[in-house]
Amino acid sequence: MDDLPPGFRFYPTEEELVSFYLHNKLEGKREDLNRVMNRVIPVVDIYEFNPWDLPQFSGVLCYGDPEQWFFFIPRQESEARGGRPRRLTTTGYWKATGSPNYVYSSNNRMIGVKRTMVFYNGRAPNGKKTEWKMNEYKAIEGEASVSSSATPALRQEFSLCRVYKKSKCLRAFDRRPSGVVIGGDQPGGHPGGQPPAHRQVHHGDVASTSGRPIRSPAERTSSPESSSSGDHGHPSQAAGGSENMEMAVDNDPLWRWDQLIDQLAP
């Protein structure tokens, strides 16, 4: 991807990560597509490495990206035997934060479960929290009802994770550091031209207004960056009808995969 101009990067939505990449990885029906996806999102046991070592193993579309990296994680032997996953590295450990959240498709179908984790240096319970974070995605097996409080069955063969560092900027796009006002007060007497009650701020990486996380259905399918470090409530709190929801699968991606396969072929 060295021939791509600056500004081009791999920036999928959570729906695309689950319904296309993770779903096709779990199904494994197309070997040519699987080879391409392994180059875009490689299979790495991330718990064998410290988070700051992971960028060197990223896929071709994320290599050199300073913000985020994606990996398929194979199921651990302990999980296959019914045990808990081992999330220890040589210098620290990953710790889950908050409650799991559902991932929704654009038509509000539940297609996966997302868990946010933070990396700590040292060993529990005396570990020191770092800026490294991770979103782990698992696909829902079969159908899931939005009205049920029961945790749906999950596909365990592979999970997909997004590793990133917590942003130190209020806005990642223009890289404006906290407290800096460009151009002074704008018309209306408020910096940026908006009253304080309506100015957009960020809690972690989640955009919100008036100090409350955005939770509208339209935001459920936002990009991973827009919901990277926030929690949107426990899955059991999701509202909706009583009908069963089928998993949405993107069988008509924006990219022409036959062309991408030729481009990424070794």
C-alpha angles and dihedrals in degrees: 000000000000090000093063115103122241114285098041113116143146105269111159126174121242089252090055092047093054106030097041113019102031094036094051091044091054093046094045093189097139116054094190092053091045091055091052093047090051088059093046095041109015125206107250132161092226093189089071089066139049112250095248089059094054100079090071089062095049124122125269093263093052100037108124093013106138096201115047143008132191130214140172109230117206118222112268121237090244090057092048088056091051097262133123122278117259109233100178124125129187093271105024148337143260115245125195116237127200125349127310115268132208121244112222132203123231089268092051098258118147107242105160150354125250127202124188120215136186126209118234126194115227127015131307134298092019099044121135117234116240135195092253115108138172138201112209118199128197125182121237114242114233119328128345130195118223090210096057120097092203118104108250122237112266133210106245105183092091136004126194122225136191113207118197144150120249109258117246091200128083089225120028095197101063095023091228107169121227115283097016117126116193116210096002123252115355126215110298094043096268127106109253092017096272131105114249092249091061103036115115118244134174132236102199100317096328116106115225143159127226089008096295124118116246109253106165117134090246089062094052090084097044122130118282090254092061092056102023102121104017131088120222099199133283116307090243089066093062112121127217147102128311097249121113116256122221121213113263112230122193102224093161106053122184091241120074098235095198089061093044091050090055091046095049097039110122 
